[in-house]
């Protein structure tokens, strides 16, 4: 019977091993697998919803601030010596976030007035002349813009009487003449609203919806030098091709029953054409500035080299602003140019436009404000903030008092709500996805953190705000 005892002992050992394994598996099981009984010692873990920006995981917190995993940006971190102050910005960021958590009660009235300007109609019978009267070297649209609704409506509906290739540049666009003698630029749709543009900040083609968002953002920030822009759907077959110049018409062709064109520009060729959907093509119409404002394009002091192997001076020297201040017009205390560049940096950072290699002013006007043209390289990736766009503010630590106050007014989630309300009036609404709207709120906080850093390093607001 000895063999019986051995079998029994072997079975008992197997049972013990199985029980141990079973206990181990139970111990490793996730809490959500347990029944929802209310035991006295049950621990309940509360998690913040994934869509809450405050709960987002940060994958990069250097020259790129990323709230999604991006192998491209991880591989291409620069750690540029000219941007070492970002460490101080991030150290202050948590405190700044807690300081601006609610929407200002004063924002509602401002947005309501701006929305009224857009929705009100029949203020003028001649919208082109109305916009012409507005335009000056320091303002294209006044703060209170009765008649703006008429101008935007005319841009989006006026018959197109002529079409030609766009003005010189790298991006596809069409110059159109609208009935009544108003020139405008039509930028076509390339991407869906939620498409992510991976790569460098200047990657990809223009985002037509970025031009629309930039116009409304300019008004909210108190930057009146963004050209009027509104969405429009056009029929290439009925509205463009019949009135197109020979040069433009030569770039039209049919592809699988859709009418396409590729225009004339530096990067324009048949393999990168834009096609309609069988009926129309979505795009943005941008108001052409009147002849009274001849434009002059100047090199931007903080321009990129657009070469991976070569850095610009500002990328390597955190004291670069001191070099800029030695040269005219930035050396002139009476010139608004430096503070205009700071406003431009704030604007470009919010929309993530890292392609402003030149800046534009009115020729012959030394006090001309910077005209914020060509804002299509924007809103490419809602989860990525290219912090180097803020380099002018980070290195100069100067900003207009009025710009700072407007940023505070738009903080706490106010900017996204204001933008959504204003853009809801556009024919192509929605203009931005929710993620892009929330990104605007996140970037406002980053700018305010940068200014807090400047305040600490320069001995108070009186040395930062002008």
C-alpha positions, 0 to 999 in steps of 0.5 A: 500500500506504500504506492497508494500513500505516495500517490496521495502525497503527490496529489496533495502536493499538486493541489498545494501548488495549484492553490498557490498559483491561484492565489498569486493570480488573484492577487495580481488581478485588477481591482475592477474585476472584483464585484462592487460590494461595499466592504468597510476596507474597500479602497476606491481610486478616483481618476481624472477623466482623460479629456481633462487637460490637467490630467494629461501626461507630458511626454516632453518638457523641453524645447518641445512640450508634448502631451502625446508620445511623438517619436519624431520629436524625441529623436530630434531634440536640440537642447539649444543653449539659447533656450536654457531659460525654459527650465525656469519657465517649467519650474513656475508652470504649476503655480501659474496653472493654479493662479489662472483656473477660472474664466473672467466675468469680464470676457463675456461682454467683450465676446458678445460685442465682437460676435455682434459685429460679425452677425449684424448685417446691412450696415453698409451697401459698399463693404469694400469701401467700408474695409478700405476706410478702416485700414491704416498702418497700425490697424486693419479692423477697429476694436468696434467694427460695425459692418464687419458682418457685411464685409465677411459676408461679401467675401464669402458670397460675392461673385468671382469675376476673375482668377489668376495664379497666386502671388509668389511664394511656396504655397498653392493659392489663387488670386481672385477678383470679386464683383465690385473690384475687390481682390482677395486670396483663395487658399484651398483645403488640404487637410481634414480638421483633425489631421496631425501634421507630424514633423518640424513646426513648418511641415506640411501645406497651409491649413486654410482653417488656420487663416480663419482662426488667426483672424478671430484670435487677432481680434481677441488679443487686440492685434488689429493687423490680421487680414480679414479671412472667412470660409468659402466653398467654390465650384472649380468648374462653374466659378473658377475655371470659366474666369481663370487666366490661361496660366492658371487654367493650364494647371487644371485637369480631371482625375477620377471624375473630380476637377483638380488644379496645382497652380503656380508656386515654388512647390506647385506641381501636378503630383501635389494637386488639390481636387474638388469633391465632385461638386465644390472645394472648401477654402478660405478667402482672405481680404487683399489689403488696399493700395494705400498700404504698400507692403515691405517685407523685412528679415525676422531677427528670430528667423530659422535657418531651415537647416538641421546642421546649422543653427541661427544666432538666437538658438545658441545665444540666450543674450541674443536680444541684446544684439538685436537692440543694437540695430535700428529700428529696435534701438530706437526707444520711440519705435514700436517695432520690438514690442510689435515683434513680441506681440507677433511671438505671442500670436504665433506661439498660440497658433503654432506658426513657426514659419515667420521668416520675414515680417511685413510692415507698411512701406514708408511708415516708420511707426507701422505695426507688423501685419500678420500675413500668411498664417496658414502654417498653424494648428498642425498638431494640437498636442505639440507646443514648439516653445522656440516660437516664444524665443523673442519673449523669452530672451527679451523679457518685454511685452506690452502691458495691454497684451499681458492684460488681454492674456490674463483676461483670456486665461482659465479656459476663456480663450477656447470658449471665446474662439469657439463662439466667434468661429461658430459664425463662419460658413465652414464651422467648425473651424478648429477641433476641441483638441486645438481649442484646448491647446490654445488655453494651455499655451496661454498658461505657458506664455503667462509662465514665461512672463512670471519667469521674466518678472523674477529674473528682472526684478519685477513687472515694471522691468517687463511690461511696457 
